Amino acid sequence: MSRQSNQNERTIAYLLGTLSDEERARIEERYFSDDAEFEELEIAEDELIDGYVRGELSPTQSQLFEKRMSESPRLIQRVEFARAWANRIAGSAAESSTTTTTAPQRHEDESWWSRLFGFPGATRTPRFATAFVVLLLFIGGAALFAGWLKWKESKRLAAEQAALEQRQREVEKQAADLKSQSEQIANQTRPQPSPIEVRSPIEAASPQERTAGPRVIALALSPGATRGDGGTTIQITPGTSVVAVDLQVRDTDYASYQASVQTMERTTVFSSSPSSLRRTRSGATFSFSVPANRLPVGDYLVSVDGLTPTGAKENVHYYRFRVTR
């Protein structure tokens, strides 16, 4: 079976609701992020509706399609429009055949546009009204479909934003714990001053230390959540030594993953060690740390690869972020 045929079968299975939740989420991510893929999805849905109206679907497919119709007012309206249009075409074909038998001269002189909308003769008004109703149904169906797409996209983005905020809070807590541990270790290893030299922590700190930012900066990223802009922006201050990166991963089929941080010219500035995902209440995440001196000011791309049992790498997600100082 060719790759195109397999993709068509997966698209039909998606439209009939026979895929798993994980496969459906993966297909929706691909279709809604690529205009060409989305057009293929619309074409496949149109063909499925036409096949149902003409009675060309198998009994199993018809049952699955009718179940989908019972859950989607938009799909019901599209089917009614397709059925009305098919009946209209069939009626026009039958009328054209009758006209050919009884009035061949009129068939030769009358254009297809006039035969369809019925301008000549006494049937002009009813036939024009029918065509106008069909046009209104088509426009209304298109408007409902566009509204449904916007609602679905906004719902998906809201869910991703909530998950991202939850991960951001978890990463910030981890960064705070790491900073606290680092300060405790530094205090334990720092020599104690004599009583005469005792000063407050603020007085003892140098001007650079007093103005420096946190040693660890948390960075949480989600694939596709910042599409169309430069991504999340972080500011690396002079006191920052490490950037702790926490990535949301939707494709969890691999035993281990590896990430690489690249410039927009695809020059790799850092590669993480292979590691497994971390499961949290908000989803699966992949975490690693990047030395701050590896990230000068600019835009960066994070590529996450899944490692197969043979050691091959397969790209899973891309993320974007920007560094300022």
C-alpha positions in Angstrom: 0.0 0.0 0.0 1.4 3.4 -1.0 2.0 6.1 1.6 -0.7 8.3 0.0 -3.3 5.5 0.2 -2.3 4.9 3.8 -2.7 8.6 4.6 -6.2 8.6 2.9 -7.3 5.6 5.0 -6.1 7.3 8.2 -7.9 10.5 7.2 -11.2 8.6 6.6 -10.7 6.7 9.9 -10.2 10.1 11.6 -13.4 11.5 10.1 -15.4 8.4 11.1 -14.0 8.6 14.7 -12.3 5.1 14.7 -8.8 6.4 15.7 -7.4 6.4 19.3 -7.3 9.7 21.2 -3.5 9.8 20.7 -3.7 9.3 16.9 -6.5 11.8 16.6 -4.5 14.4 18.5 -1.5 13.8 16.3 -3.5 14.1 13.1 -5.3 17.3 14.3 -1.9 18.9 15.1 -0.7 18.2 11.6 -3.8 19.3 9.8 -4.4 22.5 11.8 -0.7 23.6 11.4 -0.5 23.0 7.7 -2.9 24.7 5.2 -2.2 22.1 2.5 -3.0 19.2 4.9 -6.1 21.0 6.1 -7.4 21.3 2.4 -6.8 17.6 2.0 -8.9 17.0 5.1 -11.8 19.1 3.7 -11.6 17.3 0.4 -11.8 13.9 2.2 -14.8 15.1 4.2 -16.6 16.3 1.1 -15.9 12.9 -0.6 -17.2 11.0 2.5 -20.4 13.1 2.5 -21.0 12.6 -1.2 -20.4 8.8 -0.8 -23.0 8.7 2.0 -25.6 10.7 0.1 -25.1 8.5 -3.0 -25.2 5.3 -0.9 -21.7 4.3 -1.9 -20.4 3.7 1.7 -20.2 0.3 3.3 -22.8 -0.6 6.0 -20.1 -0.2 8.7 -19.0 3.1 7.3 -22.6 4.4 7.1 -23.2 3.5 10.7 -20.1 5.2 11.9 -20.9 8.3 9.7 -24.4 8.5 11.1 -23.0 8.3 14.6 -20.8 11.3 13.8 -23.8 13.1 12.3 -25.8 12.7 15.6 -22.9 14.5 17.4 -22.4 17.3 14.9 -25.1 19.8 13.8 -22.6 21.2 11.3 -22.2 17.8 9.7 -26.0 17.3 9.5 -26.3 20.6 7.7 -23.6 19.7 5.2 -25.3 16.4 4.5 -28.6 18.1 4.0 -27.0 20.6 1.6 -25.3 17.8 -0.3 -28.6 15.8 -0.5 -30.5 18.9 -1.7 -27.8 19.7 -4.3 -27.8 16.1 -5.5 -31.6 16.2 -5.8 -31.4 19.5 -7.7 -28.8 18.1 -10.1 -30.9 15.0 -10.7 -34.1 17.1 -11.2 -32.2 19.3 -13.7 -30.9 16.2 -15.5 -34.4 14.7 -15.7 -36.0 18.0 -16.9 -33.2 18.4 -19.5 -34.0 14.9 -20.8 -37.8 15.7 -21.0 -37.1 19.0 -22.8 -34.9 17.2 -25.3 -37.6 14.8 -26.1 -40.5 17.3 -26.4 -38.7 20.5 -27.6 -35.4 19.8 -29.3 -35.2 23.3 -30.8 -35.4 24.9 -27.3 -32.6 22.6 -26.0 -30.3 23.8 -28.7 -31.0 27.5 -28.2 -31.1 27.5 -24.4 -27.8 27.8 -22.5 -26.9 25.5 -19.5 -27.2 28.5 -17.2 -30.8 29.2 -18.3 -31.7 25.5 -18.0 -30.4 25.4 -14.5 -32.0 28.5 -13.1 -35.1 28.5 -15.4 -35.1 32.1 -16.6 -37.1 31.4 -19.8 -40.8 30.5 -19.6 -43.3 30.4 -16.7 -41.1 28.5 -14.3 -38.6 31.2 -13.8 -39.6 32.3 -10.3 -39.8 28.8 -8.6 -36.5 27.6 -10.1 -34.7 30.8 -9.3 -36.0 30.6 -5.7 -34.7 27.0 -5.4 -31.3 28.0 -6.6 -31.3 31.0 -4.1 -32.2 28.7 -1.2 -29.4 26.3 -2.2 -26.9 29.2 -2.3 -28.0 30.4 1.2 -27.6 26.9 2.5 -24.1 26.7 1.1 -23.1 30.1 2.6 -24.6 29.3 6.0 -22.8 25.9 6.1 -19.5 27.5 5.2 -20.0 30.2 8.0 -20.9 27.5 10.5 -17.9 25.4 9.6 -15.6 28.4 9.9 -17.0 29.3 13.3 -16.6 25.7 14.4 -12.9 25.7 13.3 -12.3 28.9 15.2 -14.0 27.5 18.4 -12.0 24.3 18.2 -8.7 26.2 17.7 -9.4 28.6 20.6 -10.3 25.6 22.8 -7.0 23.8 21.9 -4.9 26.9 22.5 -6.6 27.6 25.9 -5.8 24.0 27.0 -2.2 24.3 25.9 -1.8 27.7 27.6 -3.2 26.3 30.9 -0.8 23.3 30.7 2.1 25.6 29.8 1.4 27.8 32.9 1.2 24.7 35.1 4.6 23.5 33.8 6.0 27.0 34.2 5.1 27.0 37.9 6.6 23.5 38.3 9.9 24.6 36.6 10.0 27.8 38.7 9.6 25.8 41.9 12.4 23.4 40.8 14.6 26.4 40.0 13.9 27.9 43.4 14.7 24.6 45.1 17.9 24.3 43.1 18.9 27.9 43.9 18.3 27.2 47.6 20.4 24.1 47.6 23.2 25.9 45.8 23.1 28.7 48.4 23.2 26.2 51.2 26.2 24.5 49.7 27.9 27.8 49.2 27.3 28.8 52.8 28.7 25.6 54.1 31.9 25.9 52.1 32.4 29.6 52.6 35.0 30.5 55.3 33.6 32.3 58.4 34.9 35.8 58.9 36.5 36.8 62.2 34.3 38.7 64.7 35.9 42.0 63.8 35.1 41.5 60.1 31.5 40.4 60.5 29.3 42.4 58.0 25.7 42.0 56.8 25.2 39.9 53.6 24.3 43.1 51.7 27.4 44.9 52.8 29.6 41.9 52.1 28.4 41.4 48.6 30.2 43.1 45.7 28.2 45.6 43.5 28.2 43.0 40.7 26.7 40.3 43.1 24.1 42.8 44.4 22.9 43.6 40.9 23.2 40.1 39.4 20.0 38.2 38.6 19.1 34.6 39.5 21.7 31.9 38.8 19.1 29.6 37.3 16.4 30.7 34.8 13.4 28.4 34.1 12.2 28.1 30.5 9.0 26.2 29.7 8.1 25.7 26.0 5.2 24.1 24.2 5.2 23.0 20.5 3.2 25.2 18.3 1.9 27.5 21.1 3.9 30.5 19.8 3.4 30.0 16.1 3.9 33.2 14.1 6.2 35.0 16.5 9.7 34.7 18.0 8.5 32.4 20.8 9.0 32.8 24.5 11.6 35.5 25.5 14.0 35.2 28.4 16.5 37.7 29.8 19.8 36.4 30.9 21.4 38.6 33.5 25.1 38.7 34.5 24.6 36.4 37.4 22.8 33.7 35.4 24.8 30.5 35.0 22.2 27.9 33.9 18.9 27.9 31.8 16.7 25.0 32.9 14.5 24.0 29.9 11.3 22.1 30.3 9.6 21.0 27.1 6.0 19.7 26.6 6.1 16.5 24.5 2.9 15.1 22.9 4.5 12.2 21.0 5.3 9.7 23.8 6.0 6.6 21.7 9.8 6.6 22.2 11.8 5.1 25.1 14.2 8.0 25.2 14.6 11.5 23.7 17.4 13.9 22.9 17.2 17.7 22.4 19.5 20.1 20.5 19.5 23.9 20.7 20.3 25.6 17.4 20.5 29.1 16.0 18.1 30.1 13.3 20.9 29.3 10.8 20.7 25.7 12.2 24.1 25.9 14.0 24.0 23.6 17.0 25.1 25.3 20.2 24.1 22.6 22.7 23.0 19.0 22.7 21.5 17.2 25.7 22.1 13.6 26.7 19.5 11.0 25.8 16.9 10.7 28.6 13.4 9.5 29.2 10.3 11.7 29.6 9.1 12.9 33.0 5.4 12.3 33.7 3.4 15.0 35.5 -0.2 15.8 36.0 -0.1 18.3 33.2 1.5 15.8 30.7 4.8 14.4 29.6 7.9 16.7 29.7 11.5 16.5 28.7 14.0 18.5 30.8 17.6 19.5 30.4 19.9 22.4 31.4 21.9 24.7 29.1 24.9 26.8 30.3 24.0 30.4 30.0 27.3 31.3 28.2 26.2 29.1 25.3 23.2 31.4 24.6 24.2 34.9 23.3 21.4 37.3 22.3 19.3 36.1 19.4 16.5 33.6 18.3 16.9 29.9 18.9 15.3 26.7 17.8 15.0 23.6 20.0 14.7 20.3 18.1 13.6 17.2 20.0 14.3 13.7 18.5 12.9 10.4 19.6 15.5 7.5 19.7 14.4 4.2 18.1 15.6 0.8 19.4 18.2 0.8 16.6 19.6 4.1 17.7 18.2 6.1 14.9 16.8 9.6 15.5 13.3 10.7 14.4 12.2 14.3 14.9 9.3 14.8 17.2 8.8 18.5 17.9 10.3 22.0 17.3 10.2 24.9 19.8 11.3 28.5 19.5 12.6 31.0 22.1 14.5 34.3 22.2 17.3 35.5 24.4 17.9 39.1 25.5 20.4 40.5 28.0 
